[in-house]
Amino acid sequence: MVFEILSENMKYEYWQKLAEKVEEAANSGINGIIIGHGTDTMSFTSAALSFMLKDLSIPVVITGSQRSSDRPSSDAALNLINAATVACSDIAEVVVSMLGSPSHDYGLIHRGTLVRKMHSSVRHTFRTIDDIPLGMVRNRKIQMFKNDYRKRNKANTIANTNFEKKVALIYFYPGMQNEIIEYYIDKKYKGIVFAGTGLGHVSTLIYDSIKRAIEEGMTILMTTQTLHGFVGMNVYSTGRELLNLGVFPGKNILPEVGYVKLGWVLGQTNNKEEIKKLLLTDIAGEFVEREIPIAFNYNIDELLKSKKL
Protein backbone atom coordinates (compact mmCIF):
# COMPACT_ATOMS: atom_id res chain seq x y z
CA MET A 1 0.00 0.00 0.00
CA VAL A 2 1.39 3.40 -0.98
CA PHE A 3 -0.95 5.56 1.13
CA GLU A 4 -3.93 5.09 3.38
CA ILE A 5 -5.57 8.53 3.43
CA LEU A 6 -8.87 10.25 2.80
CA SER A 7 -8.99 11.24 -0.85
CA GLU A 8 -9.74 14.85 0.11
CA ASN A 9 -6.31 14.87 1.78
CA MET A 10 -4.60 14.15 -1.55
CA LYS A 11 -1.78 16.52 -2.51
CA TYR A 12 0.75 16.86 -5.27
CA GLU A 13 3.51 15.05 -3.34
CA TYR A 14 1.29 11.96 -3.29
CA TRP A 15 0.73 12.21 -7.04
CA GLN A 16 4.50 12.30 -7.47
CA LYS A 17 5.00 9.25 -5.26
CA LEU A 18 2.26 7.33 -7.08
CA ALA A 19 3.79 8.17 -10.46
CA GLU A 20 7.18 6.94 -9.27
CA LYS A 21 5.64 3.69 -8.01
CA VAL A 22 3.84 3.21 -11.35
CA GLU A 23 7.10 3.79 -13.24
CA GLU A 24 8.85 1.17 -11.12
CA ALA A 25 6.03 -1.36 -11.49
CA ALA A 26 5.47 -0.78 -15.21
CA ASN A 27 9.16 -1.32 -15.96
CA SER A 28 9.29 -4.48 -13.84
CA GLY A 29 7.36 -6.53 -16.39
CA ILE A 30 3.91 -6.69 -14.79
CA ASN A 31 0.82 -6.68 -17.03
CA GLY A 32 -1.27 -3.91 -15.51
CA ILE A 33 -1.80 -1.68 -12.50
CA ILE A 34 -4.92 -1.01 -10.43
CA ILE A 35 -5.04 1.95 -8.05
CA GLY A 36 -7.80 2.03 -5.42
CA HIS A 37 -8.80 5.62 -4.75
CA GLY A 38 -11.53 7.61 -3.01
CA THR A 39 -13.96 9.04 -5.53
CA ASP A 40 -13.94 12.68 -4.36
CA THR A 41 -10.56 13.55 -5.89
CA MET A 42 -10.18 10.61 -8.25
CA SER A 43 -10.29 12.79 -11.38
CA PHE A 44 -7.49 15.04 -10.03
CA THR A 45 -5.28 12.01 -9.54
CA SER A 46 -6.12 10.48 -12.90
CA ALA A 47 -5.20 13.77 -14.58
CA ALA A 48 -1.98 14.14 -12.60
CA LEU A 49 -0.79 10.63 -13.45
CA SER A 50 -1.78 11.15 -17.10
CA PHE A 51 0.58 14.14 -17.34
CA MET A 52 3.35 12.72 -15.18
CA LEU A 53 3.67 9.32 -16.88
CA LYS A 54 5.41 9.53 -20.24
CA ASP A 55 5.42 6.62 -22.70
CA LEU A 56 3.20 4.48 -20.51
CA SER A 57 3.49 0.84 -21.59
CA ILE A 58 0.64 -0.87 -19.70
CA PRO A 59 -2.84 -0.02 -18.37
CA VAL A 60 -3.07 2.07 -15.20
CA VAL A 61 -6.63 1.75 -13.93
CA ILE A 62 -8.01 3.88 -11.11
CA THR A 63 -11.14 2.65 -9.38
CA GLY A 64 -13.05 2.91 -6.13
CA SER A 65 -16.60 2.77 -4.84
CA GLN A 66 -19.43 5.15 -4.16
CA ARG A 67 -20.84 2.90 -1.45
CA SER A 68 -18.81 1.05 1.15
CA SER A 69 -18.26 -2.69 0.90
CA ASP A 70 -20.35 -3.39 4.01
CA ARG A 71 -23.53 -2.25 2.24
CA PRO A 72 -25.64 -4.61 0.07
CA SER A 73 -25.73 -1.96 -2.66
CA SER A 74 -21.96 -1.50 -2.71
CA ASP A 75 -20.31 -1.12 -6.10
CA ALA A 76 -16.85 -1.93 -4.72
CA ALA A 77 -16.58 -5.57 -5.84
CA LEU A 78 -17.86 -5.02 -9.38
CA ASN A 79 -15.69 -1.96 -9.88
CA LEU A 80 -12.65 -3.96 -8.80
CA ILE A 81 -13.54 -6.88 -11.09
CA ASN A 82 -14.03 -4.48 -14.01
CA ALA A 83 -10.78 -2.68 -13.22
CA ALA A 84 -8.92 -6.00 -13.27
CA THR A 85 -10.43 -6.74 -16.68
CA VAL A 86 -9.28 -3.36 -18.00
CA ALA A 87 -5.83 -3.87 -16.46
CA CYS A 88 -5.44 -6.92 -18.74
CA SER A 89 -6.51 -5.01 -21.88
CA ASP A 90 -4.42 -3.45 -24.64
CA ILE A 91 -4.88 0.09 -23.28
CA ALA A 92 -1.68 1.86 -22.22
CA GLU A 93 -3.16 4.97 -20.62
CA VAL A 94 -4.30 6.18 -17.24
CA VAL A 95 -8.03 5.47 -17.10
CA VAL A 96 -10.85 5.50 -14.57
CA SER A 97 -13.10 2.44 -14.45
CA MET A 98 -16.36 2.88 -12.52
CA LEU A 99 -19.99 1.81 -12.85
CA GLY A 100 -21.82 3.06 -15.91
CA SER A 101 -25.38 2.46 -14.70
CA PRO A 102 -27.25 2.23 -11.37
CA SER A 103 -28.13 -1.40 -12.06
CA HIS A 104 -24.60 -2.84 -11.57
CA ASP A 105 -24.81 -3.98 -15.18
CA TYR A 106 -21.59 -2.62 -16.63
CA GLY A 107 -18.64 -0.36 -16.04
CA LEU A 108 -17.25 2.41 -18.22
CA ILE A 109 -13.65 3.15 -19.17
CA HIS A 110 -12.89 6.87 -19.00
CA ARG A 111 -9.76 8.64 -20.21
CA GLY A 112 -7.96 10.08 -17.19
CA THR A 113 -8.07 13.69 -18.39
CA LEU A 114 -11.70 13.83 -19.53
CA VAL A 115 -13.51 12.27 -16.59
CA ARG A 116 -15.45 13.91 -13.77
CA LYS A 117 -17.54 12.95 -10.76
CA MET A 118 -20.96 14.37 -11.68
CA HIS A 119 -23.15 13.41 -8.73
CA SER A 120 -22.44 13.33 -5.01
CA SER A 121 -23.93 9.91 -4.30
CA VAL A 122 -25.18 7.85 -7.25
CA ARG A 123 -23.05 4.86 -8.18
CA HIS A 124 -22.73 5.74 -11.88
CA THR A 125 -21.46 9.23 -11.06
CA PHE A 126 -18.38 9.28 -13.31
CA ARG A 127 -18.83 10.62 -16.80
CA THR A 128 -16.55 11.46 -19.71
CA ILE A 129 -17.05 15.15 -20.53
CA ASP A 130 -17.37 16.41 -24.14
CA ASP A 131 -16.79 12.91 -25.50
CA ILE A 132 -17.92 9.33 -25.00
CA PRO A 133 -15.98 6.85 -22.84
CA LEU A 134 -13.17 4.82 -24.35
CA GLY A 135 -15.24 1.69 -23.81
CA MET A 136 -17.29 -0.43 -21.45
CA VAL A 137 -16.83 -3.60 -19.37
CA ARG A 138 -19.66 -6.10 -19.05
CA ASN A 139 -19.39 -9.68 -17.77
CA ARG A 140 -15.60 -9.42 -17.81
CA LYS A 141 -15.55 -8.53 -21.49
CA ILE A 142 -14.53 -5.20 -22.96
CA GLN A 143 -16.23 -3.38 -25.82
CA MET A 144 -14.22 -0.41 -27.03
CA PHE A 145 -16.06 2.63 -28.41
CA LYS A 146 -12.98 4.52 -29.55
CA ASN A 147 -9.71 3.60 -31.26
CA ASP A 148 -7.69 6.74 -30.54
CA TYR A 149 -6.00 5.45 -27.39
CA ARG A 150 -2.43 4.47 -26.66
CA LYS A 151 -1.88 0.73 -27.04
CA ARG A 152 0.10 -1.64 -24.85
CA ASN A 153 3.76 -1.56 -25.91
CA LYS A 154 7.34 -2.24 -24.82
CA ALA A 155 8.32 1.36 -24.15
CA ASN A 156 10.19 2.34 -21.01
CA THR A 157 7.72 4.19 -18.79
CA ILE A 158 9.13 7.46 -17.44
CA ALA A 159 7.71 9.38 -14.49
CA ASN A 160 8.15 13.12 -15.02
CA THR A 161 6.88 14.38 -11.69
CA ASN A 162 8.11 17.98 -11.38
CA PHE A 163 5.15 20.06 -10.20
CA GLU A 164 4.69 23.70 -9.21
CA LYS A 165 2.70 23.75 -5.98
CA LYS A 166 1.95 27.48 -6.06
CA VAL A 167 -0.98 27.25 -8.48
CA ALA A 168 -4.55 28.24 -7.58
CA LEU A 169 -7.92 27.22 -8.99
CA ILE A 170 -10.39 30.11 -8.66
CA TYR A 171 -14.12 29.79 -9.35
CA PHE A 172 -15.26 33.20 -10.53
CA TYR A 173 -18.41 34.63 -8.96
CA PRO A 174 -20.28 37.94 -9.30
CA GLY A 175 -18.83 40.53 -6.95
CA MET A 176 -15.33 39.04 -6.87
CA GLN A 177 -12.81 41.66 -5.74
CA ASN A 178 -9.29 42.42 -6.94
CA GLU A 179 -7.98 41.51 -3.50
CA ILE A 180 -8.68 37.82 -4.19
CA ILE A 181 -6.18 37.77 -7.06
CA GLU A 182 -3.83 40.16 -5.27
CA TYR A 183 -3.61 37.69 -2.39
CA TYR A 184 -2.10 35.09 -4.72
CA ILE A 185 0.20 37.66 -6.30
CA ASP A 186 1.50 38.75 -2.90
CA LYS A 187 1.97 35.12 -1.87
CA LYS A 188 4.19 34.65 -4.96
CA TYR A 189 1.94 32.16 -6.72
CA LYS A 190 3.12 31.17 -10.19
CA GLY A 191 -0.25 30.47 -11.82
CA ILE A 192 -4.01 30.76 -11.61
CA VAL A 193 -6.67 28.70 -13.36
CA PHE A 194 -9.99 30.53 -13.60
CA ALA A 195 -13.27 28.66 -13.88
CA GLY A 196 -14.93 31.52 -15.75
CA THR A 197 -18.51 31.98 -16.83
CA GLY A 198 -19.87 30.98 -20.24
CA LEU A 199 -17.22 31.14 -22.93
CA GLY A 200 -14.54 32.11 -20.42
CA HIS A 201 -15.40 35.42 -18.79
CA VAL A 202 -14.74 37.21 -15.52
CA SER A 203 -15.78 40.65 -14.34
CA THR A 204 -14.06 43.65 -15.91
CA LEU A 205 -13.75 44.95 -12.33
CA ILE A 206 -10.90 42.51 -11.62
CA TYR A 207 -8.93 43.27 -14.78
CA ASP A 208 -6.49 45.46 -12.84
CA SER A 209 -5.38 42.59 -10.63
CA ILE A 210 -5.21 40.19 -13.60
CA LYS A 211 -3.02 42.69 -15.45
CA ARG A 212 -0.75 43.04 -12.43
CA ALA A 213 -0.52 39.26 -12.01
CA ILE A 214 0.60 38.74 -15.60
CA GLU A 215 3.03 41.66 -15.47
CA GLU A 216 4.64 40.07 -12.42
CA GLY A 217 5.12 36.78 -14.28
CA MET A 218 2.06 34.78 -13.30
CA THR A 219 0.48 32.44 -15.86
CA ILE A 220 -3.32 32.56 -16.07
CA LEU A 221 -5.39 29.88 -17.79
CA MET A 222 -9.12 30.29 -18.49
CA THR A 223 -11.60 27.41 -18.31
CA THR A 224 -15.39 27.38 -18.15
CA GLN A 225 -17.76 26.61 -15.28
CA THR A 226 -20.21 25.01 -17.70
CA LEU A 227 -17.84 22.00 -18.02
CA HIS A 228 -19.37 21.00 -21.35
CA GLY A 229 -18.29 23.06 -24.32
CA PHE A 230 -15.29 25.20 -25.14
CA VAL A 231 -13.77 28.46 -24.01
CA GLY A 232 -14.38 30.98 -26.81
CA MET A 233 -12.58 34.16 -25.90
CA ASN A 234 -12.72 35.69 -29.37
CA VAL A 235 -16.52 35.86 -29.42
CA TYR A 236 -17.16 38.81 -27.09
CA SER A 237 -15.13 41.95 -26.42
CA THR A 238 -14.54 40.97 -22.80
CA GLY A 239 -12.95 37.71 -23.86
CA ARG A 240 -10.74 39.51 -26.36
CA GLU A 241 -9.71 41.96 -23.65
CA LEU A 242 -8.60 39.08 -21.44
CA LEU A 243 -6.63 37.59 -24.32
CA ASN A 244 -4.95 40.95 -24.84
CA LEU A 245 -3.99 41.02 -21.17
CA GLY A 246 -2.25 37.68 -21.68
CA VAL A 247 -4.77 35.14 -20.36
CA PHE A 248 -4.48 31.77 -22.11
CA PRO A 249 -7.67 30.09 -23.39
CA GLY A 250 -8.08 26.57 -22.03
CA LYS A 251 -10.13 25.19 -24.93
CA ASN A 252 -12.41 22.51 -23.43
CA ILE A 253 -10.14 21.46 -20.57
CA LEU A 254 -11.96 20.79 -17.30
CA PRO A 255 -11.11 23.29 -14.52
CA GLU A 256 -9.54 20.68 -12.24
CA VAL A 257 -7.58 19.17 -15.14
CA GLY A 258 -6.46 22.69 -16.06
CA TYR A 259 -5.23 23.15 -12.49
CA VAL A 260 -3.23 19.92 -12.63
CA LYS A 261 -1.87 20.64 -16.10
CA LEU A 262 -0.76 24.17 -15.21
CA GLY A 263 1.02 22.90 -12.11
CA TRP A 264 2.73 20.21 -14.18
CA VAL A 265 3.68 22.59 -17.00
CA LEU A 266 5.17 25.14 -14.59
CA GLY A 267 7.13 22.28 -13.06
CA GLN A 268 8.73 21.64 -16.46
CA THR A 269 9.74 25.15 -17.47
CA ASN A 270 9.66 28.84 -16.55
CA ASN A 271 10.11 29.99 -20.15
CA LYS A 272 7.00 31.94 -21.20
CA GLU A 273 6.93 30.64 -24.76
CA GLU A 274 7.41 27.04 -23.64
CA ILE A 275 4.68 27.46 -21.04
CA LYS A 276 2.27 28.73 -23.69
CA LYS A 277 3.21 25.95 -26.10
CA LEU A 278 2.72 23.19 -23.52
CA LEU A 279 -0.56 24.63 -22.21
CA LEU A 280 -2.07 24.77 -25.69
CA THR A 281 -0.73 21.33 -26.74
CA ASP A 282 -2.78 18.17 -26.22
CA ILE A 283 -0.41 16.18 -24.02
CA ALA A 284 -2.58 13.46 -22.48
CA GLY A 285 -5.90 13.58 -24.33
CA GLU A 286 -7.15 16.53 -22.28
CA PHE A 287 -8.51 18.32 -25.36
CA VAL A 288 -11.14 17.05 -27.76
CA GLU A 289 -11.22 18.38 -31.28
CA ARG A 290 -14.99 18.66 -31.38
CA GLU A 291 -17.62 18.04 -28.73
CA ILE A 292 -19.77 15.02 -29.49
CA PRO A 293 -23.44 16.05 -29.12
CA ILE A 294 -24.45 12.89 -27.27
CA ALA A 295 -21.63 13.41 -24.76
CA PHE A 296 -23.78 15.91 -22.87
CA ASN A 297 -26.24 13.27 -21.72
CA TYR A 298 -25.42 9.79 -22.86
CA ASN A 299 -26.93 6.46 -21.91
CA ILE A 300 -24.79 3.57 -23.09
CA ASP A 301 -27.62 1.03 -23.28
CA GLU A 302 -29.74 3.34 -25.43
CA LEU A 303 -26.79 4.12 -27.67
CA LEU A 304 -26.03 0.45 -28.14
CA LYS A 305 -29.65 -0.30 -29.03
CA SER A 306 -29.70 2.54 -31.54
CA LYS A 307 -26.36 1.31 -32.95
CA LYS A 308 -24.74 4.70 -32.50
CA LEU A 309 -21.85 2.90 -30.79
N, C-alpha and C positions, 0 to 999 in steps of 0.2 A: 504494500500500500504506500502510495506516495504522500498523500495527505488524508486526514480525516477532519474535515472542517465543514461548517455551514457554507453553502455556495455563495451566500451574500457576503461572506468574508473573503472571497476570492480577490487576489491582487496580482499585479503584473509579475512579481517575483515567482508566484506559483505557476503562471503561464510559462515562464522561462524554464523552471525546473521540469514541468511536464514535457516541454518540447525537447529538452535534453534527454529525458528518459525515453521518449519516443525514438529519438535518433539512435540511442544505444540499442534499443530493442529491435528497431527496423533493420539495423545493420548486423544483427546477430543471427539472422536467418529465419526468424519466426514468420508465420504466414499472415498474421493480422493482429490488430491491437484494439481492445475494447476499453473505454474509459467510462467508469461510472461517475455520474455528476449530478448534483442538484439542479433542478430545472430552472430556478430563478435567474441564474447567470450563465446557463449553458451556452447560449448563443454568443456571449462575449468570449468564452473560452474556445468555442469552435472557430470563431473568427481569428483569435490570437494565434492558435496553432496553425491555421491555414496560411497566415502570413509568415510565421516563424519557420515552418518546415519546408525547405527547398528540396525539389527533386524527390518527393516522397515516393517510395517504392511499393508500399503495401497499404491496405485499408486501415484508417484510423477512425474508429466508430465511437461516437459519444452517445451515451444513453442514460436513462434514469427512470424515474417513475413519478407520476402525479399523485398517486395514492400509495401509502405505505404497505409493505408486504404482509402486515398483520390484518389487512382488511380484505374481505371476500372480493371486493371490486378492484383490488390492486392490479395495476398494469405492469408491475415490476418484472414478473417472470416472463411474460410474453415479450416485453421490450428487450430483455436480455437474450432470449432465444433468437429474436429477429436480429439483434446486433451481432450475435455469433454467426448467423447466416451471412450477413453483410461482410463481416470480417474475413470470410472465406471467398469473397467474390473477386472480380477482376478490377475493382475500383482501387485507385491509388490516390485518394484524396481524404481530407478530413471531412467527415459527414456526421450528421445527427440522425439517429434512427429512433423514432418514437411512434406511438400509435397513430393511425390515420383516421380511425373512426371510433365512436363511443361503444361499439359492439364487440371490441377485442377481435375484430375480424382480420385486420392486416396492419402492417406498419409501413411508414413512408421513409424514404431515404432522401434527406435534405442536404444540399451543398452547405458547407460550414459557414459561408459568408452571405448566404441569402435567407437564412432561417431565423424565425422569431417566435417567441412564446406569445400567443395571441389571446389567451384567456387565463384567468387566474386559477381555475380549478378543473376544467374539463380535461379528460384524459387525452383527447386528440388536439391538444392546444397548439402544437408546433406546426407552422405553415411556412412553405417557401413563398417569399414575397416577390412579386413582379414576374414570376416564372412558375413552372410546374416542378414538382420534385424530380430528382434524378430517376427514381423508380419506387417500387413497392415490394414488400415482403409478405407473402401469404403462404401458410403451411410449409414453411422452410424453403420456399422457392422464390426466386427474385424475378420480377418483370421490370426491365428497364424502360423508362419513357424517353430518355435522352441518350445521345451518343457522344456528346461533347464533354466527356470527363476523362481525366487522366487514368490510364490503364496500368495495371500491375506491371512492374518492370524490374530490372536488375540494377537500377541506379543506386548510388550511394546517398542515402538520406542525410541532409545537412540541416542542423538546427541553427538558424540565424536569429538569436534571441535579443539582440540589443533593442532597448525600448526606453523612450523618453517618458518618465513618470509625470512630468509637469505639463500635462495636457488636460483640459477641462471639456466636459460636455454640458452645454448650456441650452436649456429648453426656453426659447423666447416666449414671453407673455406680454400682453398689453400693460403698459405702465412701467416696463423695465427701465431702470435708471443707469446712467453712465457708470455709477460707482460699482456696479456689479462687474463690469469688464475691467474697470480700473483696479479692482481688488486683485485680479489675476495678473495684471501688468505689474503692479507693485510687488507681488509675490514672485516675480520673475518666471512666470509660466512661459512655455515655449510655443504653445498652440491652444486654439479653441476650436471646437466643433459646435456650430450652431444647429439646433433643430429649429429651423425657421418655419414661418407659415407658408401655405400654398406652394408657390413655385420657388420659394427660397427667399423670404423677406423677413426683415426686422424693422423696427421703428426707426424713422429718420432721426429721432431724438437721441439715439445712441451712436450716431455716426461719428461724433467727435472722439469717443473712446475707442471705437473700432479703428479710426484713422491713427490715433496715437499708438494703439497696439501694434499695428502693422509697421509704422515708422520705427518702432523700437525693436523690430525683428521678429514679432510673433507671426505665426502662420495661422490663418483662419480658413476653415473649411465649412461650406454651407450644405446642409442637408434639409430634408423636409419632414415636418411633423405628420404629414398625411401617410407616410410610409410607402404606400403605393404611388407609383408615378415618378416623375423625374423633376429635378431642379431645373428651372428654365429662367435664368437670370437675364436673358436678353429680351424677354417679352415686355416687361414694364420698366418704366424709367427708374424706379427704386432699385430694381435688380441690377440694371446697368450701372447705377451709381455705386453699388457695392462692388461690382466687378472693377470699376475704375479705382476704387480705394485699394484693391488688391486682394479681395476675398475670392477664394477658389470655389468654383461650383462643384458639388459632389455627385453630379449625375443622379443615379437612382440609389446610391449607397445608403443603407440603413444608418440612422444616427449612431447606434452603438458600434456598428462595424466601422463607421467613419472615425469614431473615437479610437478604436483599436488600431486602425490603419495609420492614422496620423501619429499616434505614439510610436508605432513601429517604424514609420518612415523617418521621423525625427531621430530615431535611434540609429539610423543608417548614415545620415548625412546632415550637415548644417548648411550646405550649399543651396541657395534659394532656387536656382534653376533645376537642380537635381530633385529638390523637394517637390517642386511643381510637376516635374516629369513623372515621378513615382506616384504622386497623388492622383494624377489623371490617367495613369496606366492601369489596366486590368491585370492585377497580379495573381489573384487567387479566386477568380470567378465572381468578384464582388459587384461587377457591373453586368447588366444585361443590355444587349443591343437594342431590343425593343420589348416593351411590356406585352406579355401575352394576355389578351382580354379575359380569358377564363381564370387567370391567376388571381384575380381579385376575390373570387368566391368559388373555389372548385370543390367538387365532390367526386372522388376517384371512381366510385361505383357507377355513378351516372355517366361519367366520361367513358368508362369502359363499355357500358351498354350502348352508348351512342357511337362507339368506335372512333372517338376523337383522340384516343390514346392507343 
